[in-house]
Every structure is written in structure tokens, then in C-alpha cells.
Amino acid sequence: MLRVHFTPEDLARVRVAPGPDFLWEISNSVQTLQRRDGERVFGAWRHRVRPRLSGSRRLLSCLLPPHGYSPDFLTPTSGDHVTLRAAVDTLLSTPRPRLQADLARLSTSLQLPGWVALLAGGDPDALRRLGDALHTYQAEALAPYWQRVHAHVDADRAVRLHSILDGGTEGLLAGLGPQFRWRPPVLEVAYPVDQQLRLRGRGIVLQPSFFCWPAPTTLADGGLPPVLVYPIHHSPDWAEPARRARSDGSGPLGPLLGHTRAGVLRATRTGCSTVEAARLLDVTHPAVSQHLNVLRAAGLVTTVRKSGRSFHVATAEGRALLATEGRVAGPPA
């Protein structure tokens, strides 16, 4: 059990991360790739990714075992990283004492290859090797799915922001899901080991993660900037190949014409339930559901579950399509 202790000042400094974090997704996916559970969610992705991975997987796997401790320096929390390169550069600038401490702790439970000792000493070649492995792994294992990862994290973020609007920060903490229990001023989190995290006015970042599985996670060192990483909902076919529109217009983008469907897409810009969209557009629930099915098939909307109801959020592609409305006449098509 992880117990996160809040002060009143901390409640005012809870923040939901603005999007997926490259290094958390890499770290969590390397671990998930080595596991055998979660086959319903990750089985198709594992089957497609494993054959095409190069040596990057083996190099990262020795630092990121499927269970137990993982080094904190692999997921720095110094700020929001806009690009993978910026995130990796931050990681590679980790001070030597942090490298040594984290890798010494890892070595107590694992037999590590010789190059890790060079990494602990800040050897430039070892650091460069690690940086190259992170970039290669992202390109091979995550980049083909990154738009879907981003869409799912965006959808979860929209749900959390709606929770804040409905019940404030405490409503957000109380609604994180069955792996969390809010007992003011302590948030209890399902966690494989007993750990106390005292925020002491620093606040905390809630980081939704696509590949976090099966339980939430956090940094081992409570002195680092606090972050709580948690699993999100996955659509069942997220790892299936994307369907492409046919040139005759009969593919999933072909039906995307008409004011009502455009209105449904607009309603998902900031997230909405089926009931809210139907009320906003003054149409029936079945009609909204039919339009949403088309929008999902086109990759413009993603759907998550919140308190037993569906919650729909426009993807990056859907928002980009909406952004063209001011530059072209008529509804988006």
C-alpha cells in the first residue's frame, strides 16, 4: 500500500499532466512487454512488437525488470517534456551521485551487465548508448501507436478535469478509480510494497499512463518531485492496424458529412457524455451513438468509461479537423 499524505497546501497544488510522458511510457512499456499478465489489453501489441525489436529492448530490460524496483533517474520529473529528445537530454544530464545511488540499489536485486557500472560512473559512451536505446525503442515499439496512446491519455485527462469541475480536487482524488481510496488527508493507493509519500506542500503531478500495468506507480525516492503514475482505460482494439479510407469515399472518412455529426465532433472537443451531446444537439441518444461510432472509426474521437457511462473526447486528429473550421466554409468534412 502506498499512502500519499496531503496538506491543505498540497490540495491546491494537485496537477493532472498535460499529456503522455515519453519516458514513463517507455519505462512502463518495457516492463509490460516482459510480463505475461494483461494479455487481453496488451497481447496483440506484444505479438506485433516483439519480433521487430532490436537490441534496445535487451539493454533497457536489464534496467527495467518486470517487477520490483526501477531506477528513478529513468523517469525524471524536472518539467513537462515537449519532445522525446528533450526528455532524453534531461535524463542523460542526471548527476553522477543519483546514477550511482539508483544503480547500486538496482544491483542488490539483479545481476547487472558490466556496462552498467560505467553508466553509474557517468561514462559518456555508456550514457550515449542508453540514449540511443531509448530513441530506438520509442521508434520501434511505441511510435506506430503513439497517436492512439496520446488520444487515450487525452481522454483520461478530460475525465479528470471534469471531476475537478464537479467536486474540486477532493472529488478528483476520490474518483481516480478502484485502485485508490481517498481518506482525507491521505490517498491510499494499491501498491506492491508499503511506502509513505509525504508531500509537505510540494503538491503532486497525476500522470495518466497508457502502459502502466497493473497497478499505479511512483518514484522510490520521496525527496524527488512527487508524481503518481496510474493506469488508464484502453479501448479493446487499440493495437489493431488502423483502417484506411478508400479512394471511392466508402471508407470511415466517407460518411463524415453533415451538420449533426460535425456538431457531435465539436461537443467532444472538451469531452462529453452521450447524454450531454444529445441534449446539446437536441437529437436522440441512438443518433448520437451512431455518429460517435463513425467518428471513432475515423480516429477522430476516443471513448472512455466514467462511473458506468461513456465519455467521449476528440483526438488530436479530431481537434485538428475542428481547427480548420475557421479557414474553410461549411462544416468539417
N, C-alpha and C positions, 0 to 999 in steps of 0.2 A: 504494500500500500504506500502510495506517495501522498503526503499531506502538505498542501500549499497553504501557508499562513498569511492572511491578508490583514493589513491595517486599513483604516478609512482612507488614508492617502493612496494606498495601493489600488483600492477600488476605483479611484478616479484616474488611474494610470494603466488600466487594462486596455490592450490594443489587439485587434484582430489583424494579422499580417495581410498586406495588400494583394498577395498572390503566392504561388508556389515558390519555395526556396530551392534553388538548384542543388545546393549541397545536401540539404536534408533529404530531398528526393533521391539523389544519388545514393546516399548512405542507406536510407531505408530500403531502396530497391535492391541494392547489393545483398542486404540481409534477407529480404523476402525471396530473392532468387535462390538462395541456398536452403530455404525452408521447404517443407513438404505440405504444411497446412495451408488453408486458404485457397485450395485448388479451384473452387468454384469461381473465385474472383480473379485469381492470377494464373490459373493453369494455362489458358490459351496464350497469354503473354510469355510465360516461361518457355512454352513449347516453341514459340517463334523466335525468341531472343537467344536462347542458349546456343544454338548451332552457329550463330553468326558472331558471337563474341570472341574477341582476340585475347591477348594476354592481359588486357586491362582488368578483366574480371578476376583472374587469379591474383594479381597484385593487390587489388582492393579487398578481396575476400580475406586476406590474411590480416588486414587491419580492421575489418568489419565482420566479425563472426556472427552467425545467425542468432546466437543467444548470448546474454551476458553483456559485459562492459564493452563499450566502443569509445575510442578517444574523442574527447571534447573538441580538440583542435580541428577535427574534420568538418565540423559544423559551426564556424564562427558566427557570432551574433553581434557583430560590430555595427550593423546597419542593414538597410534594405539594398540588396544587390540587384541592379537592373540587368546585368548580363552575367553569363557564366564566367567569362574571363575576369570580370571584376571580383566575383566571388572567389575564384581560384587564386587570384593575386592576393586577396586578403588572407586566405589560408596559408599560402606559401610564405607570407611575412610573419607567421607565428613566431614569437620569441623562443629562443632555444630552451629556456627553463620549462616552458609549457610543453614543448615537444618531448623533452626528457621525462617530465613527470607523467604525462599521459601514456607514453610508450612503455615506461617502466611498469606502470600499473597494468597495462595490457599483457606484458610479458609474464606476470605472475600466474596467469591462467592459460597462456598459449605459448607454444614454441614458435618463435618468430624467425623468419629468414635473416641472413646476415645483413642485407642491405638496410633493414630497419634500424640497426644500430647506427648506421651512417645518417639515416634520416633523423634520428634522435639528436645527433650532434649538429644538425643543421647543414649537412653536406650539400652543396649546391646541385651536384649531379643527382643525388637521391631526391631532393625536392623537385627538380625538373622532371624526374621520372614519375613522381607522384602526380604532378600537374598534368603531364601528358596522358597518364592513365585516366584521370578524371574527365578530360576533354574527350578522349576516345570512347570511354564508356557511355558518356552522355550521347554522343553521336550514334553509337551502335544500339544501345538499349532503350533510350528514352526519347531521343529526338523524333522518331517516327510516330510517337504517341503524345508528343508534348502539347499539341493543341487540345487534345482531349483531357489531359492532366490539368491544363490551365482552366478549361471550361468547368471541370468538376470542382476545382478549388474555388473558382469564382462563385459557383453556385452555393457552396457551403458558406462562403464569406457573406453572401447576400442573406442567407438564412440567419446568420449570427447578427448581422446588423439589424434585421427585423426584430430579433429577440431583444436587442438593446432598446429599440423604439417602443416595444411592448412593455418591457419590465425593467429597463435600466441595466446596469452592469450586473446586479444580482440576478436579474432574470436571464441574462446571458449565461452566467455561471451555472444556474440551476437547470438550464436547458441544453447543456452540452451533450447529454446522452446517457445511456445506461452505465457507461464506464466511469461516470463522475457522480459524486454526491456533494451538494453544497450544504454544509453545516456551518453557517456563519460563526466565526470569521475564517473557517477552514474549508478548503476544497479537497475532498478525498478522491483519489484517482486510482483506478485499478492499475497495479504496477507489480512487476515480478519480485521486487525487493522492497524492504521498508526504507523509506527516505523522507526526511523532513526538509522542506524548502521554505525558508523564512524570507519574505520579500523585503521587509523593513523599508518600505517607502519607495522601492525601486520600480514598482509595477511589474507587469509581465506581458509578454507577447504570446498570444494564442496563434499557433501556426498549424492550419489545416494541412494535412499531408496525404497525398494520393497513395503512396506506397508504405506508409506507416501501418504495420500489422504485427500482431493482432491488437496490441494494447498501446495506449499513449506512451510517450517517452519524453525525457528531459535530459539536461546536461547533468553529469555526475557531480561536478564542482558547483556547489551552491553559491560560491562567490562570484561566478560569472553572471553576465546579464541574464535574468530569468526568461526562459522560454518554455512553453508547454506545447509539444507536438502531438497531434491526435489524428486518428484515422477518420476518413470521410466516407460517405455513401458512394458506391460505384454502380453505374448502370451495367446490367448483365452482359452487354455485348461490346464493352468499351474496347476490347483488344481485337475485335473483328476488323478485317480490311474495310476501309471507307468505301461506300458505294459512290460511283461516279455518275454524273449526269450524262445522258446520252445526247448526241448531237441533234436528234429529232425533237428534243424538248420533253421526252416522255420520262426522263429520269426524275430524281427527287426535287430538282430545282424547277422543273417544268411547271408544276401547279402553283408556284409562288406568285400568283397574280391575284389582285382583288383587295379592296379596302379593308374587309374584315380581317383577313389573315395578316395584312400589314399592321392593323390595329393590335392584334394579338402579339405580334413581334414587338411593337412599341411598348406594350404593357409589361413585357419581360425584361425591359432594359434595366430596371432596378429590382426585378424579382416580383412574382405574384403567384397566388394560388389560382386554381381553376375557377373557384367561386369568384374571386376578385376580378379576374379577367372577364368573366361572363357578366358580372354586374357593371363593370366599366363600359363594356361594349354593347350592353343590352341585347345579348344573344343567349341561347340556351347552353347549358353545360356540355351536352354532347357535341354541339357545334364547335365550341372552344377546344374540346379534346381532339376532334378531328383535325382542326387547324394545327394544333400542337404536334400531332403525330407527323404531319408533313414537315413542319419546321424542324423537329428533331431529326427526321430522316435526312434533311438537307444540312445538318450540322450547325444550325443557327440557334438552337435552343437546347438546353440540357435540363433534366428534371431530377430533383432530389426529394426525399421524404422528410417531412417535419410533423411530428405529433400525429402521425397517421394520415396525413394529407399530402398531396403532391404540391411541390413548389417549383416554379419554372423560372429559369434565368437565361437571358440571351448570352450566347458565347461571344468570343472575340469577333468571330466572323459575322454573327448577327448584329453586333454593335457597329461593326464597320459598314454593314449594309444600311443600317439606320442613319449613319453619318452622311450617306450620300443624298439623303432627302433634301437637304438644303441646297444641293447643287444640280439636282435634276427635277423635272416636273413629274407629277403624279406619284403614286405610291411606290415603295421599293419593290423591285421585282428581281 
